[in-house]
């Protein structure tokens, strides 16, 4: 076992197990030939309830803890837009602390919750647990001075500047949305106009094709009538030819030398 693993195991345990587990882990480190690490581990003190809760938040609410540090860095760099998120994350961690206290059977008092919130703000102000290892805090912390408070009080000019920037960004976003909507409307109108023009063109071509079809149908009917008349005339001519051939056949043939 490494010293880091021993510390992580010790500070994730319950307060009731702390002393017993610390002794056990020291023995394991000594058995592994790491007496110096065992000596350092033996000097780690059993934390108070508020410090124990902050450590548990680090181990079990890491995403919220990381967000707390992130928003604190934003505020520290002058970006006051992170203040609201910072307060929201602090409230989220405070509620998680309340749950941890109840779950572990410790009293849930406003004083303890305030002490936890103050320590969280102090850690966020410096951005780490140093000089303690992460999640192995030994004592409560206080913010390191007015200048480094995680939630500095903004001047009226700064607040107005942030408000103006936010309003400008909102106006720009609204204008961009309006322009996009206008482009979409124009594209839709152009598409509908093109579709209407195509519809009219097809309708015109269809009317011309129907007129041509009707003309050709009439011509076909006319030709059919002419064909029927020609068939009748041909039949009549055949009868005439047949009759004449019969008459010719009935006439006596002229003998040679007659006349």
DAGILIN-V236445 format. One record per residue. SS is DSSP state (h for helix, s for strand, l for the rest). PHI is phi as a letter, one per 40 degrees, with the letter a starting at -180 (* if undefined). D_LAST is the distance of its C-alpha to the last C-alpha in Angstrom with 1 decimal. Layout:
((SS & PHI & D_LAST) (SS & PHI & D_LAST))
//
This chain:
((l & * & 156.2) (l & c & 156.3) (h & c & 158.6) (h & c & 155.6) (h & c & 154.3) (h & c & 157.8) (h & c & 158.1) (h & c & 154.7) (h & c & 155.6) (h & c & 159.0) (h & c & 157.9) (h & c & 155.0) (l & c & 157.5) (l & c & 159.2) (h & c & 162.6) (h & c & 164.2) (h & c & 162.9) (h & d & 163.7) (h & c & 167.2) (h & c & 166.4) (h & c & 163.1) (h & d & 164.7) (h & c & 167.3) (h & c & 164.6) (h & c & 162.4) (h & c & 165.5) (h & c & 166.2) (h & c & 162.6) (h & c & 162.8) (h & c & 166.1) (h & c & 164.7) (l & c & 161.8) (l & g & 164.3) (l & b & 163.9) (h & c & 167.4) (h & c & 167.1) (h & c & 164.1) (h & c & 166.0) (h & c & 169.0) (h & c & 166.8) (h & c & 165.1) (h & c & 168.5) (l & c & 169.5) (l & c & 166.5) (l & c & 167.9) (l & c & 166.6) (l & c & 164.8) (l & c & 165.5) (h & c & 163.1) (h & c & 161.4) (h & c & 161.1) (h & d & 159.7) (h & c & 157.0) (h & d & 156.0) (h & c & 155.6) (h & c & 153.6) (h & c & 151.3) (h & c & 150.7) (h & c & 149.7) (h & b & 147.7) (l & b & 146.4) (h & c & 145.4) (h & c & 142.4) (h & c & 144.5) (h & c & 147.3) (h & c & 145.0) (h & c & 143.5) (h & d & 147.1) (h & c & 147.8) (h & c & 144.5) (h & c & 145.0) (h & c & 148.6) (h & c & 147.5) (h & c & 145.0) (h & c & 147.9) (h & c & 150.2) (l & c & 147.7) (l & h & 147.6) (l & c & 144.4) (h & c & 145.8) (h & c & 142.4) (h & c & 143.5) (h & c & 146.5) (h & c & 144.6) (h & c & 143.2) (h & c & 146.7) (h & c & 148.2) (h & c & 145.4) (h & c & 145.9) (h & d & 149.7) (h & c & 149.1) (h & c & 146.8) (h & c & 149.5) (h & c & 152.2) (h & c & 150.3) (h & c & 149.7) (h & c & 153.5) (h & d & 154.2) (h & c & 152.0) (h & c & 153.7) (h & c & 157.1) (h & c & 156.2) (h & c & 154.5) (h & c & 157.6) (l & g & 160.0) (l & c & 161.7) (l & c & 162.7) (l & b & 160.1) (l & b & 162.2) (h & c & 161.3) (h & c & 163.9) (h & c & 162.3) (h & c & 158.8) (h & c & 160.1) (h & c & 161.8) (h & c & 158.5) (h & c & 156.6) (h & c & 159.2) (h & c & 159.0) (h & c & 155.2) (h & c & 155.3) (h & c & 157.9) (h & c & 155.7) (h & c & 152.7) (h & c & 154.8) (h & c & 155.5) (l & g & 152.2) (l & a & 153.7) (l & c & 156.4) (l & d & 158.4) (l & c & 161.0) (l & c & 160.1) (l & c & 157.1) (l & d & 154.0) (l & g & 154.5) (l & b & 158.2) (l & c & 160.0) (l & c & 163.7) (l & a & 164.9) (l & c & 163.7) (l & b & 162.6) (l & b & 163.0) (l & d & 160.8) (l & c & 162.2) (l & h & 163.1) (h & d & 161.6) (h & c & 159.5) (h & b & 157.7) (l & d & 157.1) (l & c & 153.7) (l & b & 153.0) (l & c & 154.5) (l & c & 154.9) (l & c & 152.4) (l & c & 153.4) (h & d & 151.8) (h & c & 150.0) (h & c & 148.6) (h & c & 147.5) (h & c & 145.8) (h & c & 144.2) (h & c & 142.8) (h & c & 141.6) (h & c & 140.0) (h & c & 138.3) (h & c & 137.0) (h & c & 135.8) (h & c & 134.0) (h & c & 132.4) (h & c & 131.3) (h & c & 129.9) (h & c & 128.0) (h & c & 126.6) (h & c & 125.6) (h & c & 124.0) (h & c & 122.1) (h & c & 120.9) (h & c & 119.8) (h & c & 117.9) (h & c & 116.3) (h & c & 115.3) (h & c & 113.9) (h & c & 111.9) (h & c & 110.5) (h & c & 109.6) (h & c & 107.9) (h & c & 105.9) (h & c & 104.9) (h & c & 103.8) (h & c & 101.8) (h & c & 100.2) (h & c & 99.3) (h & c & 97.9) (h & c & 95.8) (h & c & 94.6) (h & c & 93.8) (h & c & 91.9) (h & c & 89.9) (h & c & 89.2) (h & c & 87.9) (h & c & 85.7) (h & c & 84.2) (h & c & 83.7) (h & c & 81.9) (h & c & 79.6) (h & c & 79.0) (h & c & 78.0) (h & c & 75.5) (h & c & 74.1) (h & c & 73.7) (h & c & 71.9) (h & c & 69.6) (h & c & 68.9) (h & c & 68.1) (h & c & 65.7) (h & c & 63.9) (h & c & 63.8) (h & c & 62.2) (h & c & 59.7) (h & c & 59.0) (h & c & 58.5) (h & c & 56.1) (h & c & 54.1) (h & c & 54.1) (h & c & 52.6) (h & c & 50.0) (h & c & 49.1) (h & c & 48.9) (h & c & 46.5) (h & c & 44.4) (h & c & 44.3) (h & c & 43.1) (h & c & 40.4) (h & c & 39.3) (h & c & 39.2) (h & c & 37.2) (h & c & 34.7) (h & c & 34.4) (h & c & 33.6) (h & c & 30.9) (h & c & 29.4) (h & c & 29.7) (h & c & 28.0) (h & c & 25.0) (h & c & 24.8) (h & c & 24.9) (h & c & 22.2) (h & c & 19.9) (h & c & 20.9) (h & c & 20.1) (l & c & 16.5) (l & c & 14.1) (l & c & 13.0) (l & c & 9.4) (l & c & 9.2) (l & c & 8.9) (l & g & 6.5) (l & c & 3.8) (l & h & 0.0))
//
